[in-house]
Amino acid sequence: KQEVTQIPAALSVPEGENLVLNCSFTDSAIYNLQWFRQDPGKGLTSLLLIQSSQREQTSGRLNASLDKSSGRSTLYIAASQPGDSATYLCAVGGGADGLTFGKGTHLIIQP
Amino acid sequence: GAVVSQHPSRVICKSGTSVKIECRSLDFQATTMFWYRQFPKQSLMLMATSNEGSKATYEQGVEKDKFLINHASLTLSTLTVTSAHPEDSSFYICSVPGQGLTGELFFGEGSRLTVL
């Protein structure tokens, strides 16, 4: 059974800092890996999707990497802003099998 | 624009009543849809896979008779929480696979159920 772990569970940093969120998974046989953002009481916003054959994806200030063999992914956020405050979820699987989610990293960016 | 529409976004009901949540795929047909549940400060847990024209596939520990899933058309799946109890209070969210080869999943906005 696939298990997804996200570290740290919570993070609070001053505005402007670059930060890294970590995700690890136990079964490397994945179709893809997705990073999501979830604001309190809201649904999911897809940030980045990395297919199993890819190593990284970038969108604006966000960069996600994937090392499938070691079962790891990182989400890098550059020049953090208060608006980045949210819970960030890592999920693996995709396609017809759905996704397995980690518990998320609760991020607070201090103004 | 939204790819997946979920309704209602919030519902409050009395214990013992049934509640139906709809999930619509707006941009494309979906033979499969996924239903997730999220308890406070927990991650999303897959409840069941909804299959158009056939029975849903439930994850271990999810009661089939309590969480009725109907996928009658290629754009609509419904989740009915029957005889709801306070412990069923949760955030329910549906997901639809995209049509591309990336395997990307698109999520609805979720439905917050509160059972009094």
HADDOCK unambig.tbl for C-alpha pairs under 7 A between the chains (distance, minus, plus):
assign (segid A and resid 31 and name CA) (segid B and resid 103 and name CA) 6.89 0.50 0.50
assign (segid A and resid 32 and name CA) (segid B and resid 103 and name CA) 6.87 0.50 0.50
assign (segid A and resid 42 and name CA) (segid B and resid 109 and name CA) 6.41 0.50 0.50
assign (segid A and resid 42 and name CA) (segid B and resid 110 and name CA) 6.95 0.50 0.50
assign (segid A and resid 43 and name CA) (segid B and resid 108 and name CA) 6.56 0.50 0.50
assign (segid A and resid 43 and name CA) (segid B and resid 109 and name CA) 4.25 0.50 0.50
assign (segid A and resid 43 and name CA) (segid B and resid 110 and name CA) 5.33 0.50 0.50
assign (segid A and resid 44 and name CA) (segid B and resid 107 and name CA) 6.35 0.50 0.50
assign (segid A and resid 44 and name CA) (segid B and resid 109 and name CA) 6.87 0.50 0.50
assign (segid A and resid 51 and name CA) (segid B and resid 102 and name CA) 6.26 0.50 0.50
assign (segid A and resid 94 and name CA) (segid B and resid 103 and name CA) 5.08 0.50 0.50
assign (segid A and resid 94 and name CA) (segid B and resid 104 and name CA) 6.11 0.50 0.50
assign (segid A and resid 94 and name CA) (segid B and resid 105 and name CA) 6.64 0.50 0.50
assign (segid A and resid 95 and name CA) (segid B and resid 97 and name CA) 6.23 0.50 0.50
assign (segid A and resid 95 and name CA) (segid B and resid 103 and name CA) 4.04 0.50 0.50
assign (segid A and resid 95 and name CA) (segid B and resid 104 and name CA) 6.57 0.50 0.50
assign (segid A and resid 98 and name CA) (segid B and resid 34 and name CA) 6.71 0.50 0.50
assign (segid A and resid 101 and name CA) (segid B and resid 43 and name CA) 6.34 0.50 0.50
assign (segid A and resid 101 and name CA) (segid B and resid 44 and name CA) 6.07 0.50 0.50
assign (segid A and resid 102 and name CA) (segid B and resid 43 and name CA) 6.13 0.50 0.50
assign (segid A and resid 103 and name CA) (segid B and resid 42 and name CA) 5.85 0.50 0.50
assign (segid A and resid 103 and name CA) (segid B and resid 43 and name CA) 4.35 0.50 0.50
assign (segid A and resid 104 and name CA) (segid B and resid 43 and name CA) 6.75 0.50 0.50
